[in-house]
Amino acid sequence: MRVPGLMWDELASEEMASIVTGLLAKYGGVKGIVTRMEQQGLGAIARSWISTGANQPISAEQLHRVFGTGAIRALAAKVGMQPRDLARKLSQALPAAIDRLTPAGVIVVP
């Protein structure tokens, strides 16, 4: 299931779009992911993706903290990637996706 209106550029393949969409569904959408990031001390990074300013980067290691190493490994195995490669690609795709899902700088909860 794709998130309606989510547009992807060359940084995000259909495979990454599917992974990000799955994460959004599993963790309660943008609000749920932001909450997880806040719990890990990464709230400022998450808020930068929502705001209309520049997106702060997130590292592969930080993604492991947010979602757990087990979840990253499971996703990587599902799509036939190494966990480090998946986390690296996800570190580019997730901020872009959340940025596009919050164009007015606010989280819209359906």
Short mmCIF file of the C-alpha atoms (twelve columns), coordinates in Angstrom:
data_MODEL
# 
_entry.id   MODEL 
# 
loop_
_atom_site.group_PDB 
_atom_site.id 
_atom_site.type_symbol 
_atom_site.label_atom_id 
_atom_site.label_alt_id 
_atom_site.label_comp_id 
_atom_site.label_asym_id 
_atom_site.label_seq_id 
_atom_site.Cartn_x 
_atom_site.Cartn_y 
_atom_site.Cartn_z 
_atom_site.pdbx_PDB_model_num 
ATOM 1   C CA . MET A 1   0.000  0.000  0.000  1 
ATOM 2   C CA . ARG A 2   1.443  3.361  -1.041 1 
ATOM 3   C CA . VAL A 3   0.840  6.545  0.860  1 
ATOM 4   C CA . PRO A 4   -1.388 8.728  -1.361 1 
ATOM 5   C CA . GLY A 5   0.358  11.747 -2.782 1 
ATOM 6   C CA . LEU A 6   3.827  10.503 -1.844 1 
ATOM 7   C CA . MET A 7   6.140  11.361 -4.715 1 
ATOM 8   C CA . TRP A 8   9.568  9.782  -5.023 1 
ATOM 9   C CA . ASP A 9   12.680 11.064 -6.707 1 
ATOM 10  C CA . GLU A 10  15.821 9.279  -7.864 1 
ATOM 11  C CA . LEU A 11  16.923 8.741  -4.249 1 
ATOM 12  C CA . ALA A 12  13.990 6.473  -3.539 1 
ATOM 13  C CA . SER A 13  13.237 3.443  -5.653 1 
ATOM 14  C CA . GLU A 14  9.880  1.721  -5.641 1 
ATOM 15  C CA . GLU A 15  11.438 -0.746 -3.222 1 
ATOM 16  C CA . MET A 16  12.345 2.041  -0.790 1 
ATOM 17  C CA . ALA A 17  8.909  3.597  -1.263 1 
ATOM 18  C CA . SER A 18  7.401  0.283  -0.215 1 
ATOM 19  C CA . ILE A 19  9.687  0.023  2.823  1 
ATOM 20  C CA . VAL A 20  8.946  3.581  3.979  1 
ATOM 21  C CA . THR A 21  5.225  3.081  3.438  1 
ATOM 22  C CA . GLY A 22  5.425  -0.122 5.490  1 
ATOM 23  C CA . LEU A 23  7.253  1.657  8.313  1 
ATOM 24  C CA . LEU A 24  4.671  4.430  8.324  1 
ATOM 25  C CA . ALA A 25  1.872  1.872  8.525  1 
ATOM 26  C CA . LYS A 26  3.572  -0.220 11.214 1 
ATOM 27  C CA . TYR A 27  4.590  2.638  13.498 1 
ATOM 28  C CA . GLY A 28  1.538  4.897  13.346 1 
ATOM 29  C CA . GLY A 29  2.292  7.189  10.444 1 
ATOM 30  C CA . VAL A 30  4.385  10.329 10.632 1 
ATOM 31  C CA . LYS A 31  3.219  11.041 14.189 1 
ATOM 32  C CA . GLY A 32  4.246  7.570  15.361 1 
ATOM 33  C CA . ILE A 33  7.688  7.763  13.799 1 
ATOM 34  C CA . VAL A 34  8.251  11.244 15.220 1 
ATOM 35  C CA . THR A 35  7.258  9.957  18.665 1 
ATOM 36  C CA . ARG A 36  9.746  7.063  18.366 1 
ATOM 37  C CA . MET A 37  12.452 9.480  17.316 1 
ATOM 38  C CA . GLU A 38  11.667 11.807 20.230 1 
ATOM 39  C CA . GLN A 39  11.921 8.849  22.612 1 
ATOM 40  C CA . GLN A 40  15.435 8.225  21.286 1 
ATOM 41  C CA . GLY A 41  16.508 11.864 21.668 1 
ATOM 42  C CA . LEU A 42  16.148 12.548 17.937 1 
ATOM 43  C CA . GLY A 43  13.146 14.868 18.098 1 
ATOM 44  C CA . ALA A 44  15.000 17.853 16.612 1 
ATOM 45  C CA . ILE A 45  15.906 15.792 13.557 1 
ATOM 46  C CA . ALA A 46  12.315 14.616 13.117 1 
ATOM 47  C CA . ARG A 47  10.940 18.117 13.541 1 
ATOM 48  C CA . SER A 48  13.318 19.391 10.840 1 
ATOM 49  C CA . TRP A 49  11.737 16.961 8.372  1 
ATOM 50  C CA . ILE A 50  8.287  18.318 9.204  1 
ATOM 51  C CA . SER A 51  9.226  21.989 9.168  1 
ATOM 52  C CA . THR A 52  9.485  23.963 5.958  1 
ATOM 53  C CA . GLY A 53  13.251 24.418 6.423  1 
ATOM 54  C CA . ALA A 54  16.136 22.114 5.568  1 
ATOM 55  C CA . ASN A 55  16.015 18.472 6.666  1 
ATOM 56  C CA . GLN A 56  18.639 17.428 9.188  1 
ATOM 57  C CA . PRO A 57  20.314 14.126 8.299  1 
ATOM 58  C CA . ILE A 58  19.839 10.890 10.185 1 
ATOM 59  C CA . SER A 59  22.526 8.234  10.278 1 
ATOM 60  C CA . ALA A 60  22.131 4.510  9.771  1 
ATOM 61  C CA . GLU A 61  23.082 4.025  13.434 1 
ATOM 62  C CA . GLN A 62  20.345 6.413  14.537 1 
ATOM 63  C CA . LEU A 63  17.809 4.486  12.448 1 
ATOM 64  C CA . HIS A 64  18.861 1.319  14.253 1 
ATOM 65  C CA . ARG A 65  18.073 3.121  17.541 1 
ATOM 66  C CA . VAL A 66  14.665 4.264  16.292 1 
ATOM 67  C CA . PHE A 67  13.422 1.001  14.779 1 
ATOM 68  C CA . GLY A 68  15.702 -1.564 16.398 1 
ATOM 69  C CA . THR A 69  18.435 -3.607 14.820 1 
ATOM 70  C CA . GLY A 70  16.139 -6.613 14.562 1 
ATOM 71  C CA . ALA A 71  13.570 -4.689 12.526 1 
ATOM 72  C CA . ILE A 72  16.251 -3.305 10.194 1 
ATOM 73  C CA . ARG A 73  17.688 -6.807 9.695  1 
ATOM 74  C CA . ALA A 74  14.240 -8.253 9.018  1 
ATOM 75  C CA . LEU A 75  13.420 -5.565 6.455  1 
ATOM 76  C CA . ALA A 76  16.785 -6.029 4.778  1 
ATOM 77  C CA . ALA A 77  16.308 -9.790 4.555  1 
ATOM 78  C CA . LYS A 78  12.819 -9.306 3.139  1 
ATOM 79  C CA . VAL A 79  14.148 -7.229 0.237  1 
ATOM 80  C CA . GLY A 80  17.465 -9.065 -0.182 1 
ATOM 81  C CA . MET A 81  19.752 -6.278 1.027  1 
ATOM 82  C CA . GLN A 82  22.470 -6.047 3.621  1 
ATOM 83  C CA . PRO A 83  21.191 -4.266 6.757  1 
ATOM 84  C CA . ARG A 84  23.837 -1.527 6.461  1 
ATOM 85  C CA . ASP A 85  22.813 -0.850 2.849  1 
ATOM 86  C CA . LEU A 86  19.137 -0.719 3.746  1 
ATOM 87  C CA . ALA A 87  19.779 1.644  6.663  1 
ATOM 88  C CA . ARG A 88  21.917 3.880  4.441  1 
ATOM 89  C CA . LYS A 89  19.190 4.114  1.781  1 
ATOM 90  C CA . LEU A 90  16.500 4.537  4.403  1 
ATOM 91  C CA . SER A 91  18.472 7.429  5.922  1 
ATOM 92  C CA . GLN A 92  17.889 9.261  2.635  1 
ATOM 93  C CA . ALA A 93  14.363 8.071  1.842  1 
ATOM 94  C CA . LEU A 94  12.663 8.506  5.224  1 
ATOM 95  C CA . PRO A 95  13.425 12.223 5.699  1 
ATOM 96  C CA . ALA A 96  12.359 12.937 2.111  1 
ATOM 97  C CA . ALA A 97  9.110  11.013 2.573  1 
ATOM 98  C CA . ILE A 98  8.175  12.691 5.839  1 
ATOM 99  C CA . ASP A 99  9.084  16.076 4.370  1 
ATOM 100 C CA . ARG A 100 6.750  15.450 1.423  1 
ATOM 101 C CA . LEU A 101 3.976  14.188 3.681  1 
ATOM 102 C CA . THR A 102 4.098  17.418 5.723  1 
ATOM 103 C CA . PRO A 103 4.366  20.166 3.074  1 
ATOM 104 C CA . ALA A 104 2.740  22.821 5.259  1 
ATOM 105 C CA . GLY A 105 5.056  22.044 8.158  1 
ATOM 106 C CA . VAL A 106 2.436  20.201 10.216 1 
ATOM 107 C CA . ILE A 107 1.501  16.599 10.823 1 
ATOM 108 C CA . VAL A 108 -1.958 15.846 9.485  1 
ATOM 109 C CA . VAL A 109 -3.489 12.873 11.257 1 
ATOM 110 C CA . PRO A 110 -6.142 11.114 9.166  1 
# 
